[in-house]
Amino acid sequence: MTLHDTPATPPGADRTFQVDLRGLVDLLSHHLYSSPRVYLRELLQNAVDALTARQGLAPDAPAGAFGIRLYADGSVVRVEDDGVGLSEADVHTFLATIGRSSKRADRIAEQRADFIGQFGIGLLSCFLVADEIHVLSRSARTPDAPAVEWRGRGDGSYTVRTLPASARTRPGTTVTLTPRADTGEWTGPERVHALARQFGSLLRHPVTFEDGSGTPAVPVNPEPAPWERTYPTPGARSRALAGYGEEVFGFTPLDTIELDLPAVGLKGIACVLPEAVPAGRRHGHRVHVKGMLLSEQAEEILPEWAFFVRCVVDAESLRPTASRESLYEDDTLAAVRDALAERLRAWIARVAASEPELLERFLHAHHLAVKSLAVHDDEILRMLLPWLPFETTDGHTTLDEFARTHRTVLVTSSVEEFRQVAAIASAAGLGVVNGGYTYDRELIHRLPEIRPEVVVADLDPETLTAHLDPVDRETELAATAYLALARDALAVFDCDVALRTFHPASAPALLVDSREARHERTRSRLAREQEGGVWGDILGALRREAPRAQLILNQLNPLVRAAVAIEEPELARTSAEALYGQAAMLSRRPLRPAESSLINRSFLDLLAHALRKDSR
């Protein structure tokens, strides 16, 4: 828009904006609307709002008395309605003034909630596919009202003519577009019919489509929404809703949850996904407002933890944004989101109480979603925590099953820590649960709230090493020289070396080291390097005795017994480095560059030693 000013305008006088309509259409196409296809939705919306106003004038009219008729044959697109229509004054007021909507007129201001659109810019979307809009209308407010013709063009000009009543025999409005040559993909008969079904399948007014081929008009919305229909049995209703969910979303729901919030006129279904989805991925939901499709990707209708369902809903009181492609974030939407969350919680509670097979299938697929909910919802925690699967030293099992054999449950702080100790802890009879996954550690620590007889504690290296058997004194003395060489070789990694016996005997070594200990050692090293500087003062204040890693060699393993008997110092050092590298890799934590270098070097040194030995 440009500011209009002329030399004749006196100083201080009011000025008016002049609209560059082509620039405004470009703005709409690239920033307000997601696609040219919305032109048909805007035309349908205007027709529906006109029908709503017409019903206000004729409240006793039978259902279906007023409808919408679509026509597209490839050369024109036409939308005709039996709505309230426009007088000549209405045309000048509402069609020729951008941003002014008849839905905001004083005479129906109190009825605005009955209308889908309230922004007064929808008709401009037609310029996305056509250079001219032709409107023929006749008002229903005056019995002998004449017909009025309005032609608007993309350059901002328009004409208005008053025609005899015979030009349109009954009240209502017809909008005709002559599509541009480059918009055929949006205005062809098949596409118009498909868009009409997409946007208008749940509209309350009858909508028909005709393609000009001579075949009779076909209904766009032949049946009401599936939740509005009556069924002979609850089972038939459940199957019909599940079938509708499959038709809309393309998957067979694990279950279907009916949604009904009378306070905001919301009805619909939530379809439980049959398979797990990545953590945090939020599926878009299909939201209709007063029957008109608003969005197929509305994430804001449900809370983030509800990513195990996809919803299709129709609401009366939710507010669309100006583009009518998403919902306006306000108190009403927040209340609806909370209420729908309660419906999902109620479904989980019902399934947990009465449908164990469905619960098992649900938790198998969506345990992460339930865990995220249980963290913040005490009721769900009490109901489902014992049934949620966790990775343990007894395999993947529920906490209820695990607690039957382990009254003391130890929890690791990370996945790598669990993988380090799982086999050895299991052989030692310790009950350890992997707390490294999202939500798991927090939930496991709350198990005593459900099972008071169970003790839950964090696993620390001392707990594990206390369950490893010491070797006899004679064996310890015989290995002293080797252990000293090994400690010297691994000093660069702040790693101590000890000899113990533990099962399984196939494990040559165990590297006991936590992420927190590694961070503490790194901080201490930085403090030492920065002695005397500002950073030295800061890090020195934080310094404490850094815990060392421990490489625990297994005396039961034949390879270890052979290694501790090596008399050649360099070969002994190399074997210790190789055992450290193997234990580090088994921990599955990221290797530091120095560790990767050590693994490569020790392997090559051992290979060279073996080749020299074979060549003798």
Secondary structure, 3 states (H helix, E strand, C coil): CEECCCCCCCCCCCCCEECCHHHHHHHHHHHHCCCCCHHHHHHHHHHHHHHHHHHHHCCCCCCCCCCEEEEECCCCEEEEECCCCCCHHHHHHHHCCCCCCHHHCHHHHHHHHHCCCCCCCHHHHHHHCEEEEEEEEECCCCCCCCEEEEEEECCCCEEEEEECHHHCCCCEEEEEEEECHHHHHHHCHHHHHHHHHHHHCCCCCCEEEECCCCCCCEECCCCCCHHHCCCCCHHHHHHHHHHHHHHHHCCCCCCEEEEEEHHHCEEEEEEECCCCCCCCCCCCEEEEECCEEEEEEECCCCCCCCCCEEEEEEECCCCECCCCCCECCCHHHHHHHHHHHHHHHHHHHHHHHHCHHHHHHHHHHHHHHHHHHHHHCHHHHHHHHHHCEEEECCEEEEHHHHHHHCCEEEECCCHHHHHHHHHHHHHCCCCEECCCCCCHHHHHCCHHHHCCCCEEEECCHHHHHCCCEECCHHHHHHCHHHHHHHHHHCHHHCEEEEEEECCCCCCCEEEECCHHHHHHHHHHHHHHHCCCCHHHHHHHHHCCCCCCEEEEEECCCHHHHHHHCCCCHHHHHHHHHHHHHHHHHHHCCCCCHHHHHHHHHHHHHHHHHHHHHHHC
